[in-house]
């Protein structure tokens, strides 16, 4: 495995860093065309199209989409089928996730002005949310908890989960998280069904959850008809290390994201060249023990790097440029670096805060912005399942003052009906 070593002192470092961290999320043209056809077919034929694709891609034998719905009884049975440690782990993680997200809940507010005008904001939950959960080998019960629990905390009336061939852990997580309906369909056809509605699949207001390239492209194409969480890129971890954390620990933290897929990114920044040497040695020694060593090796070889910086301050500057999904401050005094950091999906403080704990049970959401989008976006949260309506209650006295202001501004824009509408409330009534 060829492991990239860089230094900020090298000529051309900025260009090398840009090339290393660049990831284009643009869809493959072939994927885009296939997805467009599937969506159009589902819009035209509804359940018949969804069932045809389910038979083709997921090898289902059901006679209708309605028969692909998983009953509440089966969800409960899946939970009962788990070993006690597994069930307890899911329940404990769910409690921690709920406790964290309850603190994000926004509430309606208003205030009154001296003339009696009242202004404010009404916060309401979305009515119905669709949750996509990959099936088969890519089954992630933690994603069920991370997506469904914030929606329920927000007050979403109905969460509809779609997942092809969901395993018992996923179904058990759905039971614990309070998912209302589970339908065993997947792919772009499931996204289209959620976005436009069919006889058996209700139309939703927003679609969240991870998926393959076809699912991601389908979410992109239906955006505007429904809301979506994000178009996620490959997993990322950036570690800033000062040498105080055992090299084996840091190597395994890098592996934890590299093992997701060959496009995942794992980078270590440190001002200590000897420490980079230690971590590299640990990587080469430990990778042989990993069941997914081929994926890890491909990921590290393609998009990984060990980077020597001039100091921890410069490491923070580089972290801000990268805006990583996960940022580990594996240093003796992590809080001292926080004021220097502006862009990251989640920040893990100190040697004991492994990214893996954040993925499963710390409490904050593991659905995070990738590909540099942490510069302008945030982790999934309760706020993603709430919407805000402005409240404007103008008093008679306020209408006179505000009406004149509005009329002046409207005339300046050449919108005279606007101006006249405001002026009518300024004029004295007979």
ZAKOLLUM-247125 format. One line per 2 residues: for each residue x, z, y of C-alpha. Coordinates in nm, 2 decimals, m for minus. Each point is the difference from the previous one (the first is absolute). Layout:
<lumlums>
X,Z,Y ~ ...
</lumlums>
This chain:
<lumlums>
0.00,0.00,0.00 ~ 0.14,m0.10,0.34
m0.07,0.28,0.25 ~ 0.02,m0.10,0.37
0.23,0.21,0.22 ~ m0.02,m0.04,0.37
0.14,0.18,0.31 ~ m0.12,0.00,0.35
0.36,m0.06,0.11 ~ 0.00,m0.34,m0.18
m0.02,m0.31,0.21 ~ m0.34,m0.16,m0.04
m0.16,0.32,m0.12 ~ m0.32,m0.05,0.20
m0.06,m0.34,m0.15 ~ 0.07,0.13,m0.35
m0.25,0.29,0.05 ~ m0.26,m0.23,0.13
0.04,m0.23,m0.30 ~ m0.01,0.29,m0.24
m0.32,0.16,0.14 ~ m0.19,m0.32,0.07
m0.31,m0.05,m0.21 ~ m0.25,m0.27,0.07
m0.35,0.11,m0.11 ~ m0.14,m0.35,0.05
m0.20,m0.11,m0.30 ~ 0.12,m0.26,m0.25
m0.18,m0.33,0.08 ~ m0.11,m0.03,m0.36
m0.13,0.35,m0.02 ~ m0.19,m0.06,0.33
m0.17,m0.31,m0.13 ~ m0.11,0.17,m0.33
m0.13,0.30,0.18 ~ m0.19,m0.21,0.25
m0.18,m0.18,m0.29 ~ m0.08,0.32,m0.17
m0.15,0.16,0.31 ~ m0.21,m0.31,0.07
m0.12,m0.01,m0.36 ~ m0.10,0.37,0.01
m0.18,m0.05,0.33 ~ m0.19,m0.29,m0.15
m0.08,0.12,m0.35 ~ 0.02,0.38,0.03
m0.01,0.18,m0.33 ~ 0.04,m0.32,m0.21
0.34,m0.08,0.16 ~ 0.12,0.37,m0.02
m0.09,0.01,m0.37 ~ 0.16,m0.34,m0.07
0.33,0.12,0.16 ~ m0.02,0.33,m0.18
m0.03,m0.17,m0.33 ~ 0.28,m0.24,0.08
0.26,0.25,0.15 ~ m0.10,0.34,m0.15
m0.14,m0.13,m0.33 ~ m0.32,0.20,0.03
m0.29,m0.08,m0.23 ~ m0.29,0.15,0.19
m0.31,m0.20,0.06 ~ m0.04,0.09,0.36
0.19,0.16,0.29 ~ m0.26,0.29,m0.01
0.12,0.08,m0.35 ~ 0.36,0.04,0.13
m0.10,0.31,0.21 ~ 0.16,0.31,m0.14
m0.26,0.28,m0.03 ~ 0.05,0.35,0.14
m0.01,0.13,m0.36 ~ 0.31,m0.21,m0.09
0.18,0.13,0.31 ~ m0.07,0.35,m0.11
0.10,m0.08,m0.35 ~ 0.33,m0.14,0.12
0.08,0.32,0.18 ~ m0.09,0.21,m0.31
0.23,m0.22,m0.21 ~ 0.31,0.09,0.20
0.24,0.26,m0.11 ~ m0.02,0.33,0.19
0.33,m0.06,0.19 ~ m0.11,m0.35,0.11
m0.35,0.12,0.11 ~ 0.15,0.30,0.18
0.26,m0.22,0.17 ~ m0.27,m0.24,0.13
m0.22,0.28,0.12 ~ 0.29,0.18,0.18
0.11,m0.32,0.17 ~ m0.36,m0.08,0.10
m0.03,0.35,0.16 ~ 0.32,m0.04,0.19
m0.09,m0.35,0.12 ~ m0.34,0.12,0.12
0.14,0.30,0.18 ~ 0.24,m0.21,0.19
m0.25,m0.27,0.09 ~ m0.27,0.25,0.12
0.23,0.07,0.29 ~ m0.02,m0.37,0.11
m0.38,0.00,0.04 ~ m0.10,m0.12,0.35
m0.32,0.14,0.16 ~ m0.24,m0.13,0.27
0.06,0.12,0.35 ~ m0.14,m0.03,0.35
0.04,0.12,0.36 ~ m0.21,0.02,0.31
0.09,m0.11,0.35 ~ m0.11,0.17,0.32
m0.28,m0.25,0.07 ~ m0.15,0.06,m0.35
0.15,m0.31,m0.17 ~ 0.10,0.07,m0.36
0.27,m0.19,m0.18 ~ 0.13,0.05,m0.35
0.07,m0.14,m0.34 ~ m0.21,0.01,m0.32
0.20,0.00,m0.32 ~ m0.17,m0.12,m0.31
0.12,m0.09,m0.36 ~ m0.01,m0.34,m0.15
m0.31,m0.05,m0.22 ~ 0.17,m0.15,m0.30
0.36,m0.06,m0.10 ~ 0.15,m0.21,m0.28
0.30,0.13,m0.19 ~ 0.22,m0.24,m0.19
0.20,0.15,m0.29 ~ 0.23,m0.21,m0.21
m0.07,0.01,m0.38 ~ 0.20,m0.03,m0.31
0.37,0.08,0.03 ~ m0.02,0.05,0.37
m0.24,0.30,m0.01 ~ 0.05,0.26,0.27
m0.23,0.30,m0.01 ~ 0.18,0.14,0.30
m0.12,m0.30,0.21 ~ m0.36,0.08,m0.09
0.05,0.35,0.14 ~ 0.19,m0.12,0.31
m0.27,m0.26,0.09 ~ m0.32,0.16,m0.11
0.05,0.36,0.12 ~ 0.06,m0.08,0.37
m0.31,m0.22,m0.01 ~ m0.21,0.28,m0.14
0.15,0.25,0.26 ~ m0.10,m0.25,0.27
m0.36,0.01,m0.13 ~ m0.02,m0.35,m0.15
m0.34,m0.02,m0.18 ~ 0.12,m0.22,m0.29
0.34,m0.09,m0.14 ~ m0.01,m0.29,m0.24
0.31,m0.04,m0.22 ~ 0.09,m0.33,m0.17
0.26,0.01,m0.27 ~ 0.05,m0.23,m0.30
0.07,0.18,m0.33 ~ 0.05,0.33,0.17
0.16,0.26,m0.23 ~ m0.13,0.36,m0.05
0.23,0.15,0.26 ~ m0.14,m0.24,0.27
m0.36,0.07,m0.10 ~ 0.07,0.38,0.00
0.15,m0.02,0.34 ~ m0.31,m0.19,0.12
m0.21,0.29,m0.14 ~ 0.20,0.26,0.18
0.01,m0.19,0.33 ~ m0.37,m0.05,0.01
m0.01,m0.38,m0.04 ~ m0.37,m0.10,0.00
0.02,m0.32,m0.20 ~ 0.27,m0.17,m0.22
m0.03,m0.36,m0.10 ~ 0.25,m0.15,m0.25
0.09,m0.31,0.19 ~ 0.33,m0.10,0.17
0.19,m0.27,0.18 ~ m0.10,m0.21,0.30
m0.35,m0.03,m0.14 ~ m0.05,0.38,0.03
0.12,0.00,0.36 ~ m0.24,m0.29,0.08
m0.29,0.18,m0.17 ~ 0.07,0.31,0.21
0.03,m0.19,0.32 ~ m0.31,m0.22,m0.04
m0.21,0.18,m0.25 ~ m0.17,m0.13,m0.32
m0.30,0.11,m0.19 ~ 0.20,0.26,m0.19
0.28,0.08,0.25 ~ m0.10,0.15,0.33
0.15,m0.13,0.32 ~ 0.24,0.25,0.16
0.13,0.07,0.35 ~ 0.37,0.04,m0.09
0.22,m0.08,m0.30 ~ 0.30,0.22,m0.08
0.25,0.03,m0.28 ~ 0.30,m0.18,m0.15
0.01,m0.32,m0.20 ~ 0.20,m0.30,m0.10
0.07,m0.31,0.22 ~ m0.35,m0.14,m0.07
m0.17,0.32,0.10 ~ 0.21,0.04,0.31
m0.07,m0.36,0.10 ~ m0.38,0.05,m0.06
0.01,0.30,0.22 ~ 0.17,m0.20,0.27
m0.26,m0.28,m0.02 ~ m0.31,0.23,0.01
0.14,0.21,0.29 ~ m0.25,m0.04,0.29
m0.29,m0.01,m0.24 ~ 0.11,0.35,m0.11
0.27,0.24,0.11 ~ 0.31,0.04,m0.22
0.27,0.27,m0.01 ~ 0.31,m0.22,0.02
0.19,m0.29,m0.15 ~ 0.26,0.20,m0.18
0.35,m0.12,m0.08 ~ 0.24,0.13,m0.26
0.08,0.37,m0.02 ~ 0.28,0.13,0.21
0.22,0.31,0.03 ~ 0.27,0.07,0.26
0.22,0.31,m0.05 ~ 0.21,0.15,0.27
0.26,0.22,m0.17 ~ 0.28,0.23,0.13
0.14,0.08,m0.34 ~ m0.18,0.34,m0.04
m0.23,m0.13,m0.27 ~ 0.13,m0.06,m0.35
0.09,m0.37,m0.05 ~ m0.21,m0.01,m0.32
m0.31,0.11,0.19 ~ 0.04,m0.27,0.26
0.07,m0.27,m0.26 ~ m0.32,0.10,m0.18
m0.20,m0.01,0.33 ~ 0.12,m0.36,0.05
m0.10,m0.08,m0.35 ~ m0.35,0.14,0.06
m0.09,m0.29,0.22 ~ 0.23,m0.26,m0.15
m0.19,0.03,m0.33 ~ m0.32,m0.12,0.15
0.10,m0.36,0.00 ~ 0.29,m0.24,0.06
m0.09,m0.04,0.37 ~ m0.01,0.37,0.08
0.27,0.13,0.24 ~ 0.22,0.31,m0.03
0.27,0.07,0.27 ~ 0.23,0.29,0.06
0.15,0.07,0.34 ~ 0.29,0.25,0.04
0.30,0.05,0.23 ~ 0.20,0.12,m0.30
0.17,m0.28,m0.19 ~ 0.10,0.24,m0.28
m0.37,0.10,m0.05 ~ m0.10,m0.36,m0.02
0.26,m0.04,m0.28 ~ m0.15,0.30,m0.18
m0.35,m0.14,0.02 ~ 0.12,m0.34,m0.12
0.17,0.16,m0.30 ~ m0.32,0.20,m0.07
m0.21,m0.32,0.02 ~ 0.22,m0.19,m0.25
0.01,0.30,m0.24 ~ m0.37,0.09,0.01
m0.16,m0.34,0.01 ~ 0.07,m0.04,m0.37
m0.23,0.29,m0.08 ~ m0.30,m0.16,0.18
m0.27,m0.17,m0.21 ~ m0.05,m0.25,0.29
0.37,m0.05,0.06 ~ m0.03,m0.38,0.02
m0.26,0.02,0.28 ~ 0.21,0.26,0.18
0.32,m0.20,m0.03 ~ m0.18,m0.32,0.13
m0.15,0.19,0.29 ~ 0.33,0.17,0.10
0.19,m0.32,m0.04 ~ m0.24,m0.20,0.21
m0.11,0.23,0.28 ~ 0.19,0.33,m0.04
0.30,0.12,0.19 ~ 0.23,0.29,0.07
0.09,0.00,0.37 ~ 0.27,0.19,0.18
m0.09,0.11,0.35 ~ 0.20,0.15,0.29
m0.21,0.31,m0.01 ~ m0.35,0.14,m0.07
m0.12,m0.11,0.34 ~ 0.08,m0.36,m0.07
m0.17,0.04,m0.34 ~ m0.31,0.10,0.18
0.02,m0.30,0.23 ~ 0.03,m0.23,m0.30
m0.30,0.18,m0.16 ~ m0.21,m0.08,0.31
0.10,m0.36,m0.03 ~ m0.10,m0.02,m0.36
m0.32,0.21,0.04 ~ m0.01,0.09,m0.38
m0.30,0.09,m0.21 ~ 0.18,0.32,m0.12
0.28,0.17,0.19 ~ 0.19,0.29,m0.17
0.21,0.22,0.23 ~ 0.23,0.13,m0.27
0.21,0.20,0.24 ~ 0.08,0.37,0.06
m0.20,0.01,0.33 ~ m0.28,m0.26,m0.03
m0.21,0.13,0.29 ~ 0.29,m0.06,0.24
m0.04,m0.38,m0.07 ~ m0.38,m0.01,0.05
0.01,m0.06,0.38 ~ 0.22,m0.30,m0.06
m0.25,m0.17,m0.24 ~ m0.30,m0.20,0.11
m0.10,m0.24,m0.28 ~ m0.06,0.09,m0.36
m0.31,0.02,m0.23 ~ 0.09,0.34,m0.14
0.30,0.23,0.08 ~ 0.14,0.23,m0.27
0.20,0.29,0.13 ~ 0.29,0.15,m0.19
0.15,m0.02,m0.34 ~ m0.31,0.15,m0.18
m0.25,m0.26,0.14 ~ 0.02,m0.28,m0.25
m0.20,m0.31,0.08 ~ m0.15,0.02,m0.35
m0.18,0.32,0.09 ~ m0.16,m0.18,0.30
m0.12,m0.27,m0.23 ~ m0.20,0.23,m0.21
m0.09,0.35,0.12 ~ 0.15,0.12,0.33
m0.32,m0.08,0.18 ~ 0.07,m0.27,0.26
m0.11,m0.34,m0.09 ~ 0.23,m0.23,m0.20
m0.16,m0.32,0.14 ~ 0.26,m0.08,0.27
0.10,m0.28,0.22 ~ 0.27,m0.23,m0.14
0.22,m0.29,0.12 ~ 0.07,0.15,0.34
m0.37,0.05,0.09 ~ 0.06,0.38,0.04
0.10,m0.11,0.36 ~ m0.37,m0.04,0.08
m0.21,0.14,m0.29 ~ m0.06,0.32,m0.19
m0.06,0.14,m0.34 ~ m0.35,m0.03,m0.15
m0.21,0.29,0.11 ~ m0.35,0.13,0.07
0.01,m0.19,0.33 ~ 0.00,m0.32,m0.19
m0.35,0.08,m0.14 ~ m0.15,0.11,0.33
m0.11,m0.21,0.30 ~ m0.06,0.09,0.36
m0.28,m0.09,0.23 ~ 0.02,0.06,0.38
m0.28,0.21,0.15 ~ m0.10,m0.09,0.36
m0.29,0.19,0.16 ~ 0.01,m0.08,0.38
m0.20,0.22,0.23 ~ m0.21,m0.14,0.29
0.25,0.13,0.25 ~ 0.29,m0.13,m0.21
m0.16,m0.35,m0.02 ~ 0.03,m0.04,0.38
0.37,0.08,0.01 ~ 0.09,m0.18,m0.32
m0.23,m0.29,0.07 ~ 0.19,m0.08,0.32
0.33,0.02,m0.18 ~ m0.13,m0.22,m0.28
m0.15,m0.26,0.24 ~ 0.32,m0.03,0.20
0.21,m0.06,m0.32 ~ m0.26,m0.24,m0.15
m0.01,m0.21,0.32 ~ 0.38,m0.02,m0.01
m0.03,m0.14,m0.35 ~ m0.27,m0.25,0.10
m0.26,0.17,m0.23 ~ m0.29,0.03,0.24
m0.27,0.10,m0.25 ~ 0.22,0.30,m0.09
0.02,0.08,0.37 ~ m0.37,m0.03,0.06
m0.08,0.21,m0.31 ~ 0.21,0.28,0.14
m0.13,m0.04,0.36 ~ m0.36,0.03,m0.11
0.06,0.36,m0.08 ~ 0.17,0.06,0.34
m0.30,m0.12,0.20 ~ m0.26,0.25,0.10
m0.32,0.00,m0.20 ~ m0.32,m0.05,0.19
</lumlums>
